[in-house]
Amino acid sequence: MLEGLRERYGLKAWWGAFVMRSEMKHLGGLVEETYVPILRLMDEDPDRVERDHRAVKAQRNEIARWDSPYARWKKTYGNFVRELEWACGELEPRMSQPDFEDLIVSTLGGRMENWVGWMKRLLQRLDERSPGGIGSATSGSRATEINARSMATMWPIVGDIEIRGVEDGVIECYIPDCAMHKVVSDTEPQTNACLYGCKATCEAFLGPEVPMSIHFEPNLPAFDCVMRVSMDGRPADPALRTPRELDLTSA
């Protein structure tokens, strides 16, 4: 019972609710404001798009005043991911693959810039002020441990993270049960939201001008994922594949 109360009302739950509320202020209206109008222009039956969107919105979990912080996080995130997955599934067959990826990455990335663009600017300033760059400033064992543990603050987006280790300045993290899928379904992966809304967008957001790179390798159709983070300006793992190169035939 105590563990259940901690999960629903503990500091971790409050952090999740706070992060999600902040994120949705910038990303929450994306589907309705951007993707649905584009779909209406592309579809021979714009009214069908509206009907389908209303059907997806009807699945929203309403947030009650008495909901716990954990419930608020899960409902808010689940509503967003469900509609993002629907919109991506409608857009992808109507566009070339490069154009589809560019649309999702540019629109989501632009809103992320408004949300957490300050983080990129902070990393750039820290890199400029460190004689050997931010990578050398954070390469000690204690600093590396702190950097690794700080990955846990990402749990509202990806769920619990296990630190596997550090090799050549790259922190390897394991996400055993990604929250992006779980907040919508216990069985069905949110494939497009995962590959394009999370992986492709986050990797592009931390571009070459930022001394930090991140790379996700989702294990679809399972819910686990490997995340690698580099703080020295190098690609976290240049050998890994882009979303369009991932083999999803087993999904």
C-alpha positions in Angstrom: 0.0 0.0 0.0 2.8 2.4 0.9 4.6 1.7 -2.3 1.4 2.4 -4.2 0.9 5.7 -2.5 4.6 6.6 -3.2 4.0 5.8 -6.9 0.9 8.0 -7.1 1.9 10.8 -4.8 5.6 10.7 -4.3 8.2 13.3 -5.6 8.7 11.3 -8.8 5.0 11.5 -9.6 4.9 15.2 -8.9 7.9 15.7 -11.2 6.2 13.7 -13.9 3.0 15.8 -13.7 5.0 19.0 -13.7 7.1 18.1 -16.7 4.1 16.9 -18.7 2.1 20.0 -17.9 5.0 22.1 -19.1 5.5 20.0 -22.2 1.9 20.1 -23.2 1.8 23.9 -23.1 4.0 23.8 -26.1 3.3 20.5 -27.8 -0.3 19.7 -26.8 -2.1 21.5 -29.6 0.1 20.2 -32.4 -2.2 17.6 -33.9 -5.3 19.8 -33.9 -3.6 23.0 -35.0 -1.1 21.6 -37.6 -1.7 18.0 -38.7 -5.4 18.0 -38.9 -5.5 21.1 -41.2 -2.9 19.5 -43.4 -4.8 16.2 -43.6 -8.0 18.1 -44.6 -6.1 19.7 -47.5 -4.7 16.4 -48.6 -7.9 14.2 -48.3 -10.7 14.1 -50.9 -13.1 14.0 -48.0 -12.1 16.6 -45.4 -15.2 15.8 -43.3 -14.0 12.3 -42.9 -10.8 13.6 -41.4 -12.8 15.6 -38.9 -14.9 12.6 -38.0 -11.9 10.4 -37.5 -10.2 13.0 -35.4 -13.3 13.4 -33.3 -13.4 9.6 -32.8 -9.8 9.7 -31.6 -10.5 12.6 -29.3 -13.4 10.7 -27.8 -10.9 8.3 -26.4 -9.3 11.0 -24.3 -9.0 10.2 -20.6 -10.5 13.2 -18.8 -8.4 14.6 -15.9 -10.4 14.9 -12.7 -9.7 17.4 -9.9 -9.0 14.5 -7.5 -6.6 12.6 -9.7 -3.2 11.9 -8.3 -0.1 13.5 -9.9 0.7 10.1 -11.4 -2.7 9.8 -13.0 -2.5 13.3 -14.3 0.9 12.5 -15.9 -0.4 9.3 -17.5 -3.7 10.7 -18.8 -2.1 13.8 -20.2 0.7 12.0 -21.9 -1.5 9.1 -23.2 -4.0 11.6 -24.8 -1.1 13.3 -26.7 0.6 10.1 -27.8 -2.6 8.5 -29.0 -3.5 11.5 -31.2 0.1 11.8 -32.5 0.1 8.2 -33.5 -3.2 8.6 -35.3 -2.0 11.7 -37.1 1.2 10.1 -38.2 -0.6 7.0 -39.4 -2.9 9.2 -41.6 -0.1 11.4 -42.9 2.5 8.8 -43.8 0.6 7.1 -46.7 -0.2 10.4 -48.3 3.4 11.7 -48.5 6.8 10.5 -49.6 8.8 9.1 -46.7 11.4 11.9 -46.6 8.7 14.6 -46.7 6.7 12.8 -44.0 9.8 12.6 -41.7 10.7 16.2 -42.4 7.2 17.4 -41.5 7.1 15.5 -38.2 10.6 16.4 -37.2 10.3 20.1 -38.2 7.0 20.7 -36.5 7.7 18.8 -33.3 11.3 20.1 -33.2 10.1 23.7 -33.6 7.8 23.4 -30.6 10.5 21.6 -28.6 12.7 24.6 -29.4 10.1 26.8 -27.7 9.9 24.4 -24.8 13.5 23.5 -24.0 15.5 25.5 -26.4 17.2 27.1 -23.4 18.9 23.7 -22.7 20.7 23.8 -26.0 21.9 27.4 -25.5 23.1 26.5 -22.0 25.1 23.5 -23.3 26.7 25.7 -26.0 27.7 28.3 -23.4 29.2 25.7 -21.1 31.1 24.2 -24.0 32.5 27.6 -25.0 33.6 28.3 -21.4 35.3 25.0 -20.9 38.9 25.0 -22.1 38.7 21.5 -23.6 34.9 21.6 -24.3 32.1 20.4 -22.2 33.1 16.8 -22.8 36.5 17.2 -21.1 34.9 19.2 -18.3 32.6 16.2 -17.6 34.9 13.3 -18.3 35.9 12.6 -14.7 34.4 9.5 -13.1 32.4 11.5 -10.5 31.2 13.9 -13.2 30.3 11.1 -15.5 28.3 9.4 -12.8 26.4 12.6 -12.1 25.7 13.0 -15.9 24.5 9.4 -16.0 22.2 9.8 -13.0 20.8 13.0 -14.5 19.4 10.8 -17.3 16.8 9.6 -14.8 15.1 13.0 -14.9 13.8 12.0 -18.3 11.5 9.4 -16.9 8.3 11.5 -17.6 9.0 11.0 -21.3 10.5 7.5 -21.5 9.8 5.9 -18.2 12.4 4.3 -15.8 16.0 4.3 -17.1 18.8 1.9 -16.2 22.4 3.1 -16.6 24.3 0.3 -18.3 27.7 2.0 -18.3 30.0 4.5 -20.0 32.4 3.8 -22.8 34.5 6.3 -24.7 32.5 9.2 -23.2 29.1 7.7 -24.2 26.6 7.0 -21.5 24.5 3.9 -22.4 21.1 3.7 -20.9 18.4 1.0 -21.1 14.7 1.8 -21.1 13.0 -1.5 -20.2 9.4 -0.4 -20.7 9.1 2.9 -22.6 6.3 5.1 -21.2 5.4 6.5 -24.6 3.8 3.1 -25.4 2.6 2.2 -21.9 0.5 5.3 -21.4 -1.7 4.3 -24.4 -1.6 0.5 -24.4 -0.1 -2.4 -22.5 0.1 -4.5 -25.7 0.2 -2.2 -28.9 3.4 -0.2 -29.6 3.0 3.4 -30.7 5.3 2.9 -33.7 5.1 6.2 -35.5 5.1 8.3 -32.3 8.2 6.4 -31.1 10.2 6.5 -34.4 9.3 10.0 -35.5 7.8 11.8 -32.6 10.6 10.7 -30.2 13.6 9.2 -31.9 14.0 11.2 -35.0 12.8 14.5 -33.5 15.0 14.3 -30.4 18.1 13.2 -32.4 17.6 16.2 -34.8 16.8 18.6 -32.0 20.3 18.0 -30.5 22.0 18.8 -33.8 25.7 19.3 -34.7 25.8 22.8 -33.2 25.2 21.3 -29.7 28.0 19.5 -27.8 25.6 16.8 -26.8 24.1 14.1 -29.0 21.5 11.4 -28.2 20.6 8.3 -30.1 17.7 5.9 -29.6 17.5 2.3 -30.8 13.9 1.1 -30.1 13.3 -2.6 -30.0 9.9 -2.6 -31.8 7.4 -4.1 -31.5 8.6 -4.6 -27.9 8.6 -1.6 -25.6 12.3 -1.5 -24.6 14.9 0.8 -26.0 18.6 1.6 -25.8 19.5 5.3 -25.4 23.1 6.5 -25.9 24.2 10.0 -24.9 27.5 11.7 -25.8 28.7 14.9 -24.2 31.8 15.5 -26.3 30.2 16.6 -29.5 30.6 13.2 -31.3 27.6 11.2 -32.5 26.4 9.0 -29.7 26.5 6.1 -32.1 26.9 6.9 -35.8 26.6 3.2 -36.8 23.0 3.0 -35.7 20.2 3.3 -38.3 17.8 6.1 -39.0 14.1 5.6 -38.5 13.5 4.9 -42.2 16.2 2.3 -42.2 14.8 0.3 -39.2 13.4 -3.1 -40.1 9.9 -3.2 -38.7 8.8 -6.3 -40.6 8.4 -8.2 -37.3 6.0 -5.5 -35.9 
